[in-house]
Amino acid sequence: MAVDTALVIEGTTVTADGNSDYIECEGGFPAMAHIYWGAMSGASTTCDVRIMASMDAGANYYMIGKFQQAGPTDDSKEDAKLVYVPQPTTPGTMVRVRLNFDVAGAAPSYAYSLATIEPLTSLAPPATMEQGKYGLALKMAAL
């Protein structure tokens, strides 16, 4: 399935605790969260990555998933986690999703090339779901 470019968090190198930039989406769908790791280094270091969501435009963030803890020997791998991106508390508000990093050890350096949120269901209106099993186009073709 193609990933909407709006649901991509650009990669960086993490050397201290902090948060990624957030992305906005409608919420209310199951998704696979992916992170693509690059070069890692440090002495006895670890990196915990939490997937956080805010249903109230950034006022509060809640953990919706957590990737497996990464260590300095986990170079060049992909981690994936099934998450549910919740609906916003107020209709019309966008849900914000970001990553939260917790690193430990001497001189940690954890690079990732990108992270994505891949919806497991189409967010398109049924009439435009050309590859789905349901939708207006397929129902009309069956008549």
TARA-V411642 format. One record per residue. N is the residue number from 1. RES is the residue in one letter. BURIAL is I if it has 16 or more other ideal C-beta (glycine too) atoms within 10 Angstrom, else O. Layout:
# TARA-V411642
N	RES	BURIAL
N	RES	BURIAL
This chain:
# TARA-V411642
1	M	O
2	A	O
3	V	O
4	D	O
5	T	O
6	A	O
7	L	I
8	V	O
9	I	I
10	E	O
11	G	I
12	T	I
13	T	O
14	V	I
15	T	I
16	A	O
17	D	O
18	G	O
19	N	O
20	S	I
21	D	O
22	Y	I
23	I	I
24	E	O
25	C	I
26	E	O
27	G	I
28	G	O
29	F	I
30	P	O
31	A	I
32	M	I
33	A	I
34	H	I
35	I	I
36	Y	I
37	W	I
38	G	I
39	A	O
40	M	I
41	S	O
42	G	I
43	A	O
44	S	O
45	T	I
46	T	I
47	C	I
48	D	O
49	V	I
50	R	I
51	I	I
52	M	I
53	A	I
54	S	I
55	M	I
56	D	O
57	A	O
58	G	O
59	A	O
60	N	O
61	Y	I
62	Y	O
63	M	O
64	I	I
65	G	I
66	K	I
67	F	I
68	Q	O
69	Q	O
70	A	I
71	G	I
72	P	I
73	T	O
74	D	O
75	D	O
76	S	O
77	K	O
78	E	O
79	D	I
80	A	O
81	K	I
82	L	O
83	V	I
84	Y	O
85	V	I
86	P	I
87	Q	O
88	P	I
89	T	O
90	T	O
91	P	O
92	G	O
93	T	I
94	M	I
95	V	I
96	R	I
97	V	I
98	R	I
99	L	I
100	N	I
101	F	I
102	D	O
103	V	I
104	A	O
105	G	O
106	A	O
107	A	O
108	P	I
109	S	I
110	Y	I
111	A	I
112	Y	I
113	S	O
114	L	O
115	A	I
116	T	I
117	I	I
118	E	O
119	P	I
120	L	O
121	T	O
122	S	I
123	L	O
124	A	O
125	P	O
126	P	O
127	A	O
128	T	O
129	M	I
130	E	O
131	Q	O
132	G	O
133	K	O
134	Y	O
135	G	I
136	L	O
137	A	O
138	L	O
139	K	O
140	M	O
141	A	O
142	A	O
143	L	O
